[in-house]
Amino acid sequence: MRNAANAIGNLKNTHLADFFRKVLYRKGRTAAVSATARKLAVIIWNMIVKKQPYNPPTQYLFLDQKRKMGLIKKMKKQIGKFEITSEDLGIVTTNF
């Protein structure tokens, strides 16, 4: 698994390579190889034991991107809770 994970680290545009580079940036190459090998093992295990087809994610988000998405979700929830319209916020929409 570690050899496969190391090879994944040399690939260009795959979601596992993106995951590898994310961990590589934060923790270094050995940790990235280990984390990717574990992820690969979990994927294979789920495919064999649970008979689940492999559905790769579109992309892995960095922590700051996840936080921003969480804040946006929270803001939308509060806007809905207080029944605020776009006119109340001063947002003007134009239809072309």
Contacts in CASP RR format, 6 or more apart in sequence:
PFRMAT RR
TARGET T0000
AUTHOR 0000-0000-0000
METHOD contacts of the structure
MODEL  1
MRNAANAIGNLKNTHLADFFRKVLYRKGRTAAVSATARKLAVIIWNMIVK
KQPYNPPTQYLFLDQKRKMGLIKKMKKQIGKFEITSEDLGIVTTNF
1 37 0 8 1.000
1 38 0 8 1.000
1 40 0 8 1.000
1 41 0 8 1.000
2 33 0 8 1.000
2 34 0 8 1.000
2 37 0 8 1.000
4 37 0 8 1.000
4 40 0 8 1.000
5 20 0 8 1.000
5 32 0 8 1.000
5 33 0 8 1.000
5 34 0 8 1.000
5 35 0 8 1.000
5 36 0 8 1.000
5 37 0 8 1.000
5 40 0 8 1.000
6 33 0 8 1.000
8 14 0 8 1.000
8 16 0 8 1.000
8 17 0 8 1.000
8 20 0 8 1.000
8 36 0 8 1.000
8 40 0 8 1.000
9 16 0 8 1.000
9 17 0 8 1.000
9 20 0 8 1.000
9 21 0 8 1.000
9 24 0 8 1.000
9 32 0 8 1.000
9 33 0 8 1.000
9 36 0 8 1.000
10 17 0 8 1.000
11 17 0 8 1.000
14 56 0 8 1.000
15 56 0 8 1.000
15 57 0 8 1.000
15 58 0 8 1.000
15 59 0 8 1.000
15 60 0 8 1.000
16 36 0 8 1.000
16 39 0 8 1.000
16 40 0 8 1.000
16 56 0 8 1.000
18 59 0 8 1.000
18 60 0 8 1.000
19 35 0 8 1.000
19 36 0 8 1.000
19 39 0 8 1.000
19 60 0 8 1.000
20 32 0 8 1.000
20 33 0 8 1.000
20 35 0 8 1.000
20 36 0 8 1.000
21 32 0 8 1.000
22 60 0 8 1.000
22 62 0 8 1.000
23 31 0 8 1.000
23 32 0 8 1.000
23 35 0 8 1.000
23 36 0 8 1.000
24 31 0 8 1.000
24 32 0 8 1.000
27 35 0 8 1.000
43 54 0 8 1.000
46 52 0 8 1.000
46 54 0 8 1.000
47 53 0 8 1.000
47 54 0 8 1.000
61 69 0 8 1.000
86 92 0 8 1.000
86 93 0 8 1.000
END
